[in-house]
Amino acid sequence: MAFFWRKQRERKISNEPYHGLKVLVPRPESSGPEPVVDVVFVHGLNGDCIKTWKHADAEVPWIMDKRFLGDLYDRARIMTFGYNANVLENVTTSRVLDHANDLLEAIYARRVRCEGRPIVFVAHSLGGLVVKQAMILCHDDDRYADINTAAGGLIFMGTPHEGSSQASLLGTIQNIASFATMGQNKTALTQELQTYSATTMSINKSFMRNASRSREIVCFHETLPTRLPQGERMIVEPGSAVINGNNARNIGMACNHQELCKFKSSEEGRFESIFWPQFEMVVENATQYQSKILTKKLRELLPYADQAQYDSRDHENEDLCLLGTRTELCSQVSEWAESPGSKNIFWLNGIAGTGKSTIARTVATSFKDKGQLGATFFFKRGRADCGNAKYLISTITRQVVAKHQRLARDVLNAIDDDPDILSKFLSVQFDKLLLQPLRKLDSSIRPTTIVIKESIIAR
């Protein structure tokens, strides 16, 4: 009996609504690489942070199922936001604002040590209003500057954006409330829904005016009616579920309002050929956009020897190896770079005047043509910036980050941890600014080759 009672109690607790920001992926026991993007899901009226995204025939919500997420499962932190969205309880302006504040605070608390990581929001129905209100708030509050900059992608699923008037928008809100309650108490909410529709118009106008810029936006809308006790109807008409302007993409799905955010199989046409390509594009673009912002910030922090690169203006008239010469040695360097089992350093040494610089420039050109070149630093006697090793690591770091922009956040974190890192031993700079961030790169990325003139080639 004791065992049976415990199981019933555990099941009861697990079925209670979860309010707050819940991390679904990676699992706590995961030891995989650090995520490169945060994806936040937000449900709508009478929704649930888990059930809203779970098809009736599925074991788990698709938003935490690797069969749906593919390699994003190992690259993203998937979170779902739960809040009290009961349609019969005080649906007013302050509630939307409160939910948006709670969402921002929850995300803010989770952003420790991952500032700058891109964020993509996916919202169903009126949950999209919570997201838009959050974007308005973080646009106006410097405390949320990181979230405001990082939120590069917004995906809305059946969210009412447009209305020819408050009355028409009220009709859409009433449809959503009727859908959420399956027709029950359909006249009891008139006054609150009128307030809610006014709030919706205010949020939409402010969002479009201030908070939608520089964000990639995709709006999905239903094309089939939803069956309700009073008959079939479109919950959010296509004309209301679209955003006109800001380069938003508006896409219809052959499903009803409830089915918009639920998928039975990763091979289902709605998911595989309509939703997923758009979702994947938004995630990738948000990641690239945020990496560019961080890279630009990093370039402003790291001192740089601008004439140290092998193809800088100072080296414009310097020779490469003549065709047919030094072929054996250049081949050895190329084989070393291509072989996974080779040592990390190829040391080219010789007395002055034997052609080391010419060979280094030649192999650097070859590596660049193959897409393998990460950075070069050619010392030059008499120049303050590249006549010594003072700017060696910072110059190489800037070049490597330009090639692999996802390294920018890790390098910035290293500088935040030790603001005086650039005055430390070169070995310390190398470890913190280059080696440790490079070790976090995806193993599928080709090796970066670093060429340093005057004796060393390292990768």
C-alpha positions in Angstrom: 0.0 0.0 0.0 2.8 2.4 0.8 4.4 1.9 -2.6 1.1 2.5 -4.3 0.4 5.7 -2.4 3.9 7.1 -3.2 3.4 6.4 -6.9 0.0 8.2 -6.9 1.5 11.1 -5.0 4.4 11.5 -7.5 2.0 11.3 -10.4 -0.2 14.0 -8.9 2.7 16.4 -8.4 4.1 15.8 -11.9 0.7 16.8 -13.4 0.5 20.2 -11.6 1.1 23.2 -13.8 4.6 24.5 -13.9 5.0 28.2 -13.5 8.4 29.6 -14.4 11.2 28.9 -16.9 11.9 25.2 -17.2 15.0 23.8 -18.9 14.1 20.7 -21.0 17.3 20.3 -22.9 20.1 19.6 -22.1 19.1 17.3 -19.2 20.9 18.0 -15.8 23.0 14.9 -16.2 24.2 16.0 -19.7 27.9 16.5 -20.1 27.9 17.6 -23.7 29.2 20.9 -25.2 28.0 24.2 -24.1 24.8 25.3 -26.0 25.2 27.9 -28.7 21.6 29.2 -28.7 18.7 29.5 -26.2 15.2 28.6 -27.5 12.3 29.7 -25.3 8.7 28.4 -25.9 5.7 30.4 -24.5 2.1 29.0 -24.4 -1.1 30.9 -24.7 -4.5 31.1 -22.8 -5.3 28.1 -20.7 -2.1 26.6 -22.0 0.6 24.6 -20.3 4.4 24.8 -20.7 4.5 21.1 -21.5 1.0 20.0 -22.8 0.7 22.9 -25.3 3.6 21.4 -27.3 2.6 17.7 -26.9 0.6 15.8 -29.4 -2.0 13.4 -27.9 -0.3 10.4 -29.5 3.3 11.4 -28.6 5.2 10.2 -25.5 6.9 13.6 -24.9 6.5 17.1 -26.3 8.3 17.5 -29.7 10.3 20.4 -28.2 12.4 18.0 -26.1 12.4 15.1 -28.6 15.7 14.5 -30.4 13.9 12.9 -33.3 12.4 16.3 -34.0 15.3 18.6 -33.0 18.1 16.6 -34.7 21.6 18.1 -34.1 19.9 21.1 -32.5 19.2 18.8 -29.5 23.0 18.9 -28.8 23.6 22.5 -29.6 20.7 24.3 -28.0 19.3 25.0 -24.5 15.5 24.4 -24.9 13.4 26.1 -22.3 9.6 26.5 -21.8 7.9 29.2 -19.9 4.8 28.4 -17.7 2.5 31.0 -16.2 -1.0 31.3 -14.9 -2.9 31.7 -18.1 -6.4 30.7 -16.9 -8.9 32.4 -19.2 -11.4 32.9 -16.4 -9.2 34.7 -14.0 -8.6 38.5 -14.4 -7.3 38.7 -17.9 -6.2 42.4 -17.8 -3.5 44.7 -18.9 -1.5 44.1 -15.7 -1.5 40.4 -16.2 0.1 40.6 -19.6 2.7 43.0 -18.2 3.3 40.8 -15.2 3.8 37.7 -17.3 6.2 39.6 -19.5 8.1 40.8 -16.5 8.2 37.3 -15.1 9.5 35.9 -18.4 12.3 38.5 -18.6 13.3 38.0 -15.0 13.4 34.2 -15.5 15.6 34.5 -18.6 17.8 37.1 -16.9 18.5 34.7 -14.0 19.5 32.0 -16.5 21.9 34.1 -18.5 24.8 34.0 -16.0 28.0 33.1 -17.9 26.2 33.0 -21.2 25.6 36.7 -22.0 25.5 37.2 -25.7 24.2 33.7 -26.5 21.4 34.2 -29.1 17.8 33.7 -28.1 14.9 32.5 -30.2 11.3 32.8 -29.0 8.5 30.5 -30.1 5.0 31.5 -29.0 1.5 30.0 -29.5 -1.6 32.1 -29.7 -1.8 34.9 -27.0 1.6 33.8 -25.7 2.9 35.8 -28.5 1.6 38.9 -26.8 3.6 38.0 -23.7 6.7 37.7 -25.9 6.1 41.0 -27.6 5.4 42.8 -24.3 8.7 41.4 -23.1 10.5 42.7 -26.2 9.0 46.1 -25.5 10.2 46.1 -21.9 13.7 44.9 -22.6 14.0 47.6 -25.4 13.3 50.3 -22.8 15.3 48.9 -19.8 19.1 48.8 -19.9 19.0 46.0 -17.3 17.8 43.7 -20.0 20.2 44.9 -22.7 21.7 41.5 -23.2 18.3 39.9 -23.8 17.3 42.8 -26.1 20.4 42.3 -28.2 20.4 38.5 -28.1 16.7 38.0 -29.0 17.3 37.7 -32.8 14.4 35.5 -33.8 10.7 35.4 -33.0 8.3 32.7 -34.2 4.6 33.3 -33.7 2.0 30.5 -34.1 -1.6 31.8 -34.3 -0.9 35.1 -32.6 -3.4 37.9 -33.3 -1.3 40.8 -34.7 -3.7 42.8 -36.8 -7.2 44.1 -36.5 -9.1 46.7 -38.5 -10.4 48.0 -35.3 -10.6 47.2 -31.6 -14.0 45.6 -32.2 -12.6 43.2 -34.9 -9.7 42.3 -32.7 -12.1 41.7 -29.8 -13.8 39.2 -31.9 -10.5 37.3 -32.4 -9.8 37.4 -28.7 -13.3 36.1 -27.9 -12.6 33.3 -30.4 -9.4 32.4 -28.6 -11.2 32.5 -25.2 -14.0 30.3 -26.6 -11.4 27.9 -27.9 -9.6 27.8 -24.5 -12.8 27.1 -22.6 -14.4 25.0 -25.4 -17.4 27.2 -25.4 -18.0 27.4 -21.7 -18.9 30.8 -20.0 -18.7 32.4 -23.4 -20.5 35.6 -22.3 -18.9 36.0 -18.9 -15.7 37.5 -20.1 -16.9 40.3 -22.3 -15.7 43.2 -20.2 -12.3 41.6 -19.5 -11.8 40.7 -23.1 -12.6 44.2 -24.2 -9.8 45.4 -21.9 -7.6 42.6 -23.3 -8.2 43.5 -26.9 -7.3 47.2 -26.1 -4.1 45.9 -24.5 -3.4 43.8 -27.6 -3.7 46.7 -29.9 -1.4 48.8 -27.7 1.2 46.0 -27.5 1.2 45.4 -31.2 1.6 49.1 -32.1 4.4 49.6 -29.6 6.1 46.4 -30.7 6.1 47.4 -34.4 7.2 50.9 -33.6 10.2 50.1 -31.3 10.9 46.5 -30.5 10.6 44.5 -33.8 13.7 46.0 -35.6 16.7 43.8 -36.2 14.8 40.7 -35.4 13.8 37.9 -37.8 10.1 37.2 -37.5 8.0 34.3 -38.8 4.3 34.1 -38.4 2.4 30.8 -38.8 -1.4 30.8 -39.1 -4.1 28.2 -39.4 -6.0 27.6 -42.6 -8.6 25.2 -41.2 -11.4 25.9 -38.7 -11.5 24.6 -35.1 -14.5 22.5 -34.0 -16.3 24.1 -31.0 -19.5 23.2 -29.3 -21.2 26.1 -31.1 -19.8 25.0 -34.5 -16.7 25.3 -36.6 -14.8 28.6 -36.8 -11.4 30.1 -37.5 -9.9 31.1 -34.2 -7.4 33.6 -35.6 -8.1 34.6 -39.1 -5.1 34.6 -41.5 -5.5 38.4 -41.9 -5.0 38.9 -38.1 -2.2 36.3 -37.7 0.2 38.1 -40.0 2.7 40.9 -39.6 2.9 43.3 -42.5 6.3 44.9 -42.6 9.7 44.3 -40.9 10.5 41.6 -43.5 8.3 39.2 -41.6 7.5 35.9 -43.3 3.8 34.9 -43.1 3.1 31.2 -43.7 -0.1 29.2 -43.5 -0.4 25.6 -42.2 -3.1 23.1 -43.2 -4.3 22.7 -39.6 -6.6 24.3 -37.0 -5.5 26.6 -34.2 -4.8 23.9 -31.6 -2.8 21.8 -34.0 -0.4 24.6 -35.0 2.0 23.9 -32.2 1.6 20.1 -32.0 3.3 17.6 -34.3 2.8 13.8 -34.2 5.9 12.9 -36.2 9.1 14.5 -37.3 8.2 13.2 -40.8 4.9 14.9 -40.8 4.7 17.2 -43.8 3.7 20.2 -41.7 6.8 19.8 -39.6 9.3 18.5 -42.0 8.7 20.8 -45.0 7.0 23.8 -43.5 7.8 24.5 -39.8 11.3 23.0 -39.4 13.0 24.7 -42.3 11.8 28.1 -41.1 12.7 27.3 -37.4 16.1 26.1 -38.4 16.7 29.2 -40.5 15.7 31.5 -37.7 18.0 29.7 -35.2 20.9 29.8 -37.6 20.5 33.4 -38.6 20.0 34.5 -35.0 23.2 32.7 -34.1 25.2 34.3 -36.9 23.8 37.7 -36.2 24.7 37.6 -32.5 28.1 36.2 -33.3 28.8 39.2 -35.5 27.8 41.6 -32.7 30.1 39.9 -30.2 32.9 39.7 -32.7 32.6 43.4 -33.3 32.7 44.0 -29.5 35.8 41.8 -29.2 37.6 43.7 -32.0 37.2 46.9 -29.9 38.8 45.2 -26.9 41.8 43.4 -28.3 44.9 45.3 -29.4 46.0 44.4 -32.9 49.1 44.5 -35.0 47.6 45.5 -38.3 50.6 44.7 -40.4 51.3 41.3 -38.9 49.2 39.3 -41.4 51.0 37.7 -44.2 48.9 39.5 -46.8 49.0 43.0 -45.2 50.1 46.0 -47.1 53.7 45.8 -45.7 54.1 42.4 -47.3 52.6 43.2 -50.7 55.8 43.1 -52.7 57.4 40.1 -50.9 57.8 36.9 -52.8 56.2 33.4 -52.7 58.1 30.3 -53.6 58.6 30.1 -57.4 56.6 27.5 -59.2 58.4 24.1 -58.9 60.6 25.1 -56.0 60.4 24.0 -52.4 57.7 21.5 -53.5 58.8 18.7 -51.2 58.9 20.9 -48.1 55.5 22.6 -48.9 54.0 19.1 -49.4 55.3 18.0 -46.0 53.6 21.0 -44.4 50.3 20.3 -46.3 50.4 16.6 -45.3 51.0 17.6 -41.7 48.0 19.9 -41.8 45.7 17.3 -43.3 46.7 14.4 -41.1 44.4 14.1 -38.0 47.2 12.2 -36.1 50.0 14.6 -36.7 51.5 16.8 -34.0 50.1 20.2 -33.3 53.3 22.1 -34.1 55.4 22.1 -37.3 58.6 23.8 -36.5 60.4 25.2 -39.6 63.9 26.3 -38.6 67.0 27.3 -40.4 69.7 30.0 -40.6 68.9 33.5 -41.8 68.4 33.9 -45.5 67.4 30.3 -46.3 63.8 31.2 -47.3 61.8 30.5 -44.2 59.7 33.7 -44.7 59.0 32.8 -48.3 58.0 29.3 -47.4 55.7 30.6 -44.6 54.0 33.0 -47.0 53.6 30.3 -49.6 52.0 27.8 -47.2 49.8 30.5 -45.7 48.5 31.3 -49.2 47.8 27.6 -49.8 46.0 27.2 -46.4 43.8 30.2 -47.2 42.8 28.8 -50.6 41.8 25.6 -48.8 39.8 27.5 -46.1 42.2 26.2 -43.4 43.9 29.4 -42.5 43.0 30.7 -39.1 45.6 33.4 -38.4 49.1 34.6 -39.3 51.6 36.8 -37.5 54.8 37.8 -39.3 57.3 39.5 -37.1 59.1 42.5 -38.6 62.2 44.1 -37.0 61.8 47.8 -36.3 58.0 47.9 -36.1 56.5 48.7 -32.7 53.4 46.5 -33.1 54.9 43.4 -34.8 58.6 43.8 -33.9 58.0 41.8 -30.7 55.4 39.4 -29.2 53.4 42.0 -27.2 50.4 41.8 -29.5 51.0 38.2 -30.7 48.2 36.4 -28.9 45.6 39.2 -29.1 46.3 39.6 -32.9 46.0 35.9 -33.5 42.8 35.7 -31.3 41.1 38.4 -33.4 41.8 36.6 -36.6 40.7 33.2 -35.3 37.4 34.6 -33.9 36.8 36.3 -37.3 36.9 32.8 -38.8 35.0 31.1 -36.0 32.7 33.8 -34.6 31.1 31.4 -32.1 34.3 31.7 -30.2 33.7 35.4 -29.4 31.5 34.8 -26.3 34.1 32.4 -24.7 36.9 34.9 -25.4 34.8 37.8 -23.9 34.1 35.6 -20.9 37.8 35.1 -20.4 38.4 38.8 -20.5 35.6 39.4 -18.1 37.1 36.8 -15.7 40.5 38.5 -15.8 40.4 42.1 -17.1 44.2 42.2 -16.9 44.7 39.1 -19.1 46.4 41.0 -21.9 49.2 42.0 -19.5 49.8 38.4 -18.3 52.4 35.9 -19.5 52.0 34.9 -23.2 51.4 31.3 -22.0 48.5 32.5 -19.9 47.0 34.6 -22.7 47.4 31.6 -25.1 45.6 29.3 -22.7 42.7 31.5 -21.8 42.1 33.4 -25.1 42.9 30.7 -27.6 43.4 27.2 -26.4 40.4 26.9 -24.0 37.9 28.5 -26.4 39.2 26.4 -29.4 38.6 23.2 -27.4 34.9 24.1 -27.2 34.5 24.1 -31.0 32.4 21.4 -32.5 34.7 18.5 -33.4 33.2 18.5 -36.9 34.8 21.8 -37.7 38.0 21.5 -39.7 41.2 22.2 -37.9 42.3 25.8 -37.9 45.8 26.3 -39.0 47.8 29.2 -37.5 51.0 30.3 -39.3 53.6 32.3 -37.3 56.5 33.6 -39.2 60.0 33.0 -37.9 60.1 29.3 -37.2 56.7 28.0 -36.1 53.6 26.7 -37.8 50.9 25.6 -35.3 47.4 24.4 -35.6 
